[in-house]
Amino acid sequence: MRLYVSEGNPQCLKVLAAYELSGAQCEVEVVSHEECIVPFLGHSKLPALLLDNGNFLFSSNVICRYYLTSGGDEASTAVDQWLEWETLDLQPVALHALRLAVLQDKKSEALESLQPSLSYIERSLQKTGKTFLTSDEPSAADVVLWGTLYPLLAEPILLTAVDFKALTAWFQRVGSFPACKKASDGTFKGHGLQSLKSYLQRQPTNSTQATRATTNDPTVDDGDERLLTDEEIQAAVQAWSKGLAACPKPRQIVHPILPQQGERNVLITSALPYVNNVPHLGNIIGCVLSADVFARFCRLRNWNTLFVCGTDEYGTATETKAMEEGLTPQEICDKYNAIHSQIYRWFGTSFDYFGRTTTEKQTEIAQDIFWRLLKRGFLLEDTVEQLHCQRCAKFLADRFVEGICPFCSYPEARGDQCDKCGKLINAVELKNPQCKVCKETPAVRTSKHLFLDLPKLEGRLEEWLETTLEKGNWTPNARFITRSWIRDGLKPRCITRDLKWGTPVPLEEFANKVFYVWFDAPIGYLSITANYTDQWEKWWKNPDKVQLYNFMAKDNVPFHSVVFPCSLLGAEDNYTLVNHLIATEYLNYEDGKFSKSRGVGVFGDMAKDTGIPADIWRFYLLFIRPEGQDSAFCWSDLLLKNNSELLNNLGNFVNRAGMFVSKFFEGRVPTMELNQEDQRLLALTTWELRQYLQLLEKVRIRDALRCILNISRHGNQYIQLNEPWKRLKGSDTDRSRAATVTGVAINMACLLSVMLQPYMPTVSATIQEQLQAPPLCNVLTEEFVCVLPAGHKIGTISPLFQKLEVEQVEALRQRFGGQKPDKAAEKQEATTTTTILQDVQELAKAVAQQGDKVRQLKALGTEKAVVNSEVARLLELKKALQEAQGKPPVQKEKKK
C-alpha cells in the first residue's frame, strides 16, 4: 500500500494518525497539493490510499476506517454515525472556521462558528460518560474528529477559550497518543495554523456550506435532541397538570436591592457609555440592551438581581465635545446624560439605577483605591514623552491628537487607539500628528506620570483568571483577547493624564493631573452603586456571595479583564471581581459604519422618530446581535424579520389562539382532554423552554430568541394541522378536539408572553393584558404548566404587530443613508467639470506651442523686443492654465 499526503493539508492529519495507530505496513509519499494521484478523477484529491489490488481510497474518513478496521477495530454503528456527522456537519464548519482563522486572522470568530458543533460533542460525551466517543477505547470516530478539530484547538490560547470541560479532556486525551503527536508534527512541521495557508488558498469557497455552518436559522437542528422519549412526554404531562399553584411566586423587588444570604445574588453592569455623544444602534446592542435582556431574565428566574449603569463623564472626550459646542465640560455632561437617559428609557431598559461618574463618591472611591495601590508598592513614577502643542500651550491628551496609525496607516487614528485596526497606540507613535484644537503639529516633550505596575501583579492576575475562566461564562472573544494580553506580557500602564476634567490625583506634585479614564471609568460601577445605596460594599466587597456579569463590546475587554482586575487585586480590599465577561463583536450599518457627522445610520435619539415601536428595534437588534462575528443592520432584513418572524409567526399564533377563545368559546378557555399529539407538543414545548433557559444562563441571547420563535412555529403547525375552526362544525368529538387545541394553544401563548419579556417587554405586557394572565405566571421554571385553566376569562384580542411596507422602509433607508448630492447639481457639476477639462487641455496645448515658438526665436537670434513680446504671451498662457487647473499663481521673489 502507498499513502499519498501533502504538507499543510488538514485532511491528511487524521489519516496519518490512523495509519500510525493501526501499525499497518504502508509507504507514505508526500506530494504537492496540486498533484493528481487518483487517475480517473481528473483533479487533485488528497489524501489518497493506493491499495495492493490497485484500487484507490480517496475519502479521508474511509481511509481512517480502513486502517483501523484492518488493525483490529470492530465495525460499529455508533462509529459510522459519528463519521457521517463529521463528514456532513463538522467538516464544512471546520473548513469555514479555518478560513476565518488562517486567511482572515479572525480566531475568535472562528471559535464562535464552531460553538454549536463543539456543544454537540460536549453533550454527547457528558451523556455517555465514556472515556472516548463510543466506548472506553479509542475508535476511528475519535481519530477523525480529533484530526478535524486539532488545527483549531491545538494552540493553548484557543483551547482555553473553549468552555467545554468534557470535550477539552477528550481532545487532550486523544492528542496524547504518540501516533497523534507524530501525525501532527508531520502535517504542520512546527508552523502551526500558518502551515495550512497554502492549502486553504487553493480550496474553492463553498458558500452554501459556510452559510449552513454558521447560520442561526431555526430550521437547522442540533442533532437528535428533539427525538422525545416516553419518559420526557410523561414528565411534561405531569408538570402541565400541576397548574400555577405548584409554581414559585414572583420575587417582590424592594429598593435598595442588597445581597441575600442563601440566594443567587447577581450583579450586572453594562459598559458605561461615553457621555459626549449620542449612542447608535451598535452601541446600544453592544452593552446596554444585551445587559437588559439578561437582567430581565434573571428576575424571571427569581434571582436577586441588581442592574446598574451610568454615563462615563470624565476625560478628554468630554473636554473635546465641550470645546466643539462652546459649553463647559459639566454642561456637556448634564446635557448628554439627560439624552442618554431618555434614549434608554424609550428602549425600555430596566436599570435599577442609572447614574454618572462626576460625583463625590467617584472621587472618594477612586482615590481610596489609588492610595491602597500606592501604599502596597503597585504604582511606579516615570517620565513620558508626550505631544505638546505650543499654540495651545499645553500637553495634548490622547483624544486631542489625530494622525496616521503606525500599524495600519488609517489616516484618522486617535492618540490612544485606532478605530480601524483596534490596536492601542501611544500618541507619539502617530505619523503626521495634529492638534485637534488648532490643527498645528505638536512637538514631543517629557511629562512625569504614575503607572500601575501590571508586571508585579501578573502572578495574582493569572491565578485569578485560571479560576474564573474555568467557572465563569466568558465569551470566546473575551477569553481570546485576555489570553493574548497575558501571552504578550504585561507592561506598566499609565494611570494619570495632563487634563483638568477628571478625578484629581491626590498628590501635591501631581496636582495638575487627573486619573486616566481607563483607571477611573470602571471604578464608576462602584461609585454609581454607592450613589444608589450606602451599603454598596455588600455588592462590591462580597466575592463569595455575588456573581458579577460585565457586558461590553470587544474593544473594552482588556480593561475589564486585565487592567481593572489588577487595580482591585492590588488594592487588597476583598473586591468583587468579574465572574462572567460578555463581549460582543461590532454591529455595522448596511455596508459601512455608523457616522453621526455624515448622517449614516440610526442613532438612539432618531429611532423614536421612525414610527417603528421600541420593541421592534429591540427584537431585530437582538436577532442580529453580533455574538460571534460582526453583523450588520440592514433595512430590508428588518422588514423581512418583522413581517415573517413577528407578524406571520409569533403574532399570528398568539392572535389566532386568542381569537379562537373569544369567537368560539365566549372568551373563556375551554376544557382540554389531551391525546398523544397534545402530550408530545407539551414535551416539545418543554424542550424548547429548557433550551431557552440553558442558553440564557450561558448568555447566548441571540440563540435563546430562536427558542421563542420555534415554540410559536410549533403552535402554528399544531393549529394548522388540527383546523379547530372546521372541527367546531362537526361531531361532539370534533368539537372536543377543537376545544383542546384552543386551550393548549392559548396556554402556549401565555408561556411565550413570559419568555418574550426579556426581549420585548411591551409586547409581553400586551399579550398578558389581552389574555388576562395572572401575575403569578411571571416566573420561569423548567416546566410548562397550565397557567390558564378551563373557565379562565380572557380580555380583548387585537393584533400585536403591524406590517412594514417596502416604501416605508426604503424611505427610512434613504433618510439614514447619509447626505446624497442633488441629481441636478451632480449633472451640472459633471458638465462644468467636462468644460474645465477641455479648457485645460486646450491651454496646455497652447502653452506647449508657444514655448516651442519662443525657443525657435531665441535659436534664430531674433530681436530681443520680439522675443520678449512672445515670452509675455507664454507667461499669460501659463497663468491661465494654472487658474484653469485650480492652482495658485506662482509668485516670483523680487531680487534684492
PyMOL commands that set and color helices and strands:
alter all, ss='L'
color gray80, all
select helices_A, chain A and resi 10-22+60-70+77-103+107-128+140-153+156-159+165-175+178-188+192-201+207-214+230-242+244-246+281-300+316-325+329-346+360-375+398-400+427-429+454-471+476-488+508-510+517-520+523-532+537-540+554-571+604-610+614-623+635-664+676-697+701-722+724-727+732-755+761-771+775-777+806-815+823-859+864-884
alter helices_A, ss='H'
color red, helices_A
select strands_A, chain A and resi 2-5+27-30+48-50+56-57+265-270+304-311+353-356+379-389+394-395+401-404+413-414+431-435+443-452+493-494+496-497+514-515+546-553+580-584+587-589+631-633
alter strands_A, ss='S'
color yellow, strands_A
deselect
rebuild
show_as cartoon
